């Protein structure tokens, strides 16, 4: 999640978060054996069964179907347009499915704070002083029991329109994932559509206390909230608005979402949100039971049974009820924002309750502290975590010609015991676009990187909308700054719009290069069905090169399952071709294989002396299937 004014480098946030977590000692670390993931792995021993591994297509829902191209900085919905649930037509979904997609993560679905006026639909207005951008951050949820009115053709029927999208997605053969933001809610949270008996966050809080176990929020007792001040930032870019007056009524002030305890947060704090209390006292101690020793090896059912014996903080039950509400509407899974800021015991409680209702639910968490990975998987019962800090960061450096292939492989081996739980990506809403000047400056650099990212392990792969056609994120949207596609503003996404072609979803306005890039992704992602990709072990391949640069820029590895063997090699050099010799795993040397490239049509070669010699052009890859 990125919520600051100018899209400051994400690493700055993650360092501060890790420091905060260490300071409050939310959990300890362990190295237990790997748990199974029931929802993604088909029994590959059964002959004739089609197999694959998860492919997540993340789409920023508000932007996907938008056809307007004005792109006025800080533009209104009327000026810059907005996409709708209805824009995900059967044809659009078919084209998303063509990328091998198994799950669509519809980002920004839940009703979050935004500046556009919907009072005639019974929706309370939001104050621009505590909204980031005009369209608002999707991570400042205002009503957990409804969806963003921007996304509906008829806002009064917005839930029904989302239900219809869920049904269309299922009919297209894919599952639906939405965000749950457990650490914080919008400062102006107020559900207008909660089911009978549901009490709003904070409605029963004792605001005379900074902390109470069953308070939903933390309070700065005796002080009123003050809007952050900045010399170089004004809400809505300084445009006039009747509520943009530097004031927001909140008494007493609540702690801010990133943990700030000041009545007046800093402008770079997550000031549009307030932190949720899970029973962690201000001194970092706990007001709930800890998981007993050995529970990292216990089953979902055992975790669920453990929590039924205890009375727990009110916020735990509120989020359990929220997730079950969406499961009952047909949602198939959740992506958890900033999960490491919430105690691991809560995740054991929540995820075991979800899996008891839907064993195949897809549970993905945003976690950036590698020392916490295994606890979140084994104790917290997460299916998948972001592999950002190790794998993505090292791969990005290699794409930028500053890292090395060795660094990427080292990061992969660090998580080999949990590899199938570590989701791989090259782009998402927090990260810079590959084609942006600030990243690689060339969408073609995503080709070798996606080959490596997708094929190196059993882990799920994720694609971000626009990635496959070279979107560069260069628009000056307002609050969001260039290099990332803005999640705060109403904006058109040009390369994606060329593929969308006014709702035809046929790529009719793409350039020849863009069409070629998408075709490459489609072919690469189809390799998800190979047994060696979905279930194969990782084997080392030695690269013998003519020079040091080639050693740094060329990456190779092998995957094998049963009798199927793959050798993958990618040249990350943006300018130079390299001729290399691949020394295959020693245990393969007794057979004379024919190596057939399944990706870029390199000529088939006969393996000799357990070696393959190949010349790779800049940014080229080969995926060799070895046959006796």
Secondary structure, DSSP 8 states (H G I E B T S, - for coil): ---STT---HHHHHHHHHHHHHHHT------------TTT---TTSTT------EEEEEEHHHHT-------TT--HHHH----GGGS-HHHHHHHHTTT-SEEEEET-EEE--SS--GGGT-----GGG-SSSS--TTSEEEEEEE-GGG-SSGGGHHHHHHHHHHHHHHTT-EEEEEE--SEEETT---SS--TT---TTTT--TTSS--TT-SB-EEEEEE------SS--GGGG---TT-SS----EEEE-BTTS---SS--TTS-TTEEEB-SSB-TTS-BSS----TTGGGS-HHHHHHHHTTS---HHHHHHHHHHHHHHHTT--EEEETTGGGS-HHHHHHHHHHHHHH-TT-EEEE----GGGHHHHHHTS--SEEE-IIIIIHHHHHHHTTSS-HHHHHHHHHHTGGGGGGEEEES--TTS--TTSTTTTS-TTHHHHHHHHHHHSSSS-EEEETTGGGT-------SSS-TTS--SSS----HHHHHHHTTTT-S-TT--HHHHHHHHHHHHHHGGGGSHHHHH-EEEE-EEEESSHHHHHHEEEEEEEETTEEEEEEEE--SS--EEEEEE--GGGTTS--EEEESSS----EE-BTTEEEEEE-TT-EEEEEEE-
